[in-house]
């Protein structure tokens, strides 16, 4: 889960009707017309080709490279290097394999905080922000192809480095790709028509906001659905590659097979990214106030966001809930992943089959969620709450495994059921959590707020793995299921907090007040005059 949005033409830009959103005088009286929160410029209208290029990038950046198979390759090499003892010296201490993976996750997520702070604060200004995604994508591709040189146990230290940096590249590219969708949605013909209806008094502000929300839901959910279908095709090709590499013939063949498939998926990512790099319309963001440059204004905006977010109470409440529930889910996936890899003995072909099932279920799950939402006109928060229940059930399943070996991620059949359940009921989190971010983000601040939420998400992912690693190490028999005590409680508490404290209607009112204060603050800096939504005239953007 844009400036005025990135994606929105500045408020001062010429529209089809130059009077739209202003005050129209009649012979006898002046009649104030409602002002649509989004104004449009034909140059930046979202085209069908641009939208499909945006979808295509997500098919390429599907996570198979640095989020799915790279962790498996890393853990596989750790297992071989550790031998019968099951221990390796890492970060100054003898650790078991699962503990090393969790600590590496924590290190990676901590470094991501720095990257997001540096880049996210600048991205809402000017027209240069697409270059961020392009640069980060090149780093990710280099890591993906780099795995071709790392497929033997003695290189597990190198694998740790690739794993840590790879997670940073994957998460940052995904975040800056996602942050574009509110702008794309708000520049569609459908939203332009709704804005005109609102300005004409045909629909209310609540009806306009609902149309805006549903369009953002549509783009996010359909992109996830299309990505899932594309990923199934990629995985089917990978199965053929695995047979060609004879991965079941020997341990070394399996090691090499993992590296080959990471590189293949990276190549697909490269090809599918190029259309978006060329088709994206470089929509103007906020202008840099007079007397400041892109660096200083970035830090100024970051300072303002940190000091003023307390006035966005609903945004802050969601931030807290997102922190807690994201922590639980990220750590749950990591813990279950380590258990799954042990059950299938890191067999590349078996893991590929499991992913095929999981992603097919994911496609069905996200489309079903979106179909139900459309059919019954359900809000974003209602759908988000349904996903949260699925996360709680998943942690409850794992917690049962602490007390018995009969159930709780101990058997191969459970791995297959997990992939299906996760795809149908939990994977929609990756769409709806981002849509919720867009719901609590002031217009024109998308890249900053998506970066801040990513920082919070990664900080939570730093804490969860460290706590879970400590729980495993402290358990008498190094029981890998013991973190589920912590995870189940955290998921349940997070859900209840979000259910009772987050109100999206209140959030919209708070965002409007926040943008008005930002308008005044920018004018006090000596910058150009800005509209009430924080936008400047188009002539001042270039």
Protein Blocks (a to p, Z undefined) as FASTA:
>chain_A
ZZfbghiacfkbccfblmgoiacddfkbccdddddfbdcdfklgccfklmmmmmmmmmmm
nolmmmmmmmmmmmmmmmmmnmmnopaceehiacdfklmmmmmmmmmmmmmmmmmmmmmm
mmmgcjllmmmmmmmmmmmmmmmmmmmmgccfklmmmmmmmmmmmmmmmmmmmmmmmmmm
mmmmmmgfklmmmmmmmmnomacfklmmmmmmmmmmmmmmmmmmmmmmmmmmmmmmmmmm
mmmnommlpmklmmmmmmmmmmmmmmmmmmmmmmmmmmpccdddddddehiafklmmmmm
mmmmmmmmmmmmmlmmmmmmmmmmmmmmmmmmmmmmmmmmmmnoopaklmmmmmmmmmmm
mmmmmmmmmmmmmmnopafklmmmmmmmmmmmmmmmmmmmmmpckbghjafklmmmmmmm
mmmmmmmmmmmmmmmmmmmpcehilmmmmmmmmmmmmmmmmmmmmmmmmmmmmpmnlpak
lmmmmmmmmmmmmmmmmmmmpcfklmmmmmmmmmmmmmmmmmmnopacddfkopacfklm
ZZ
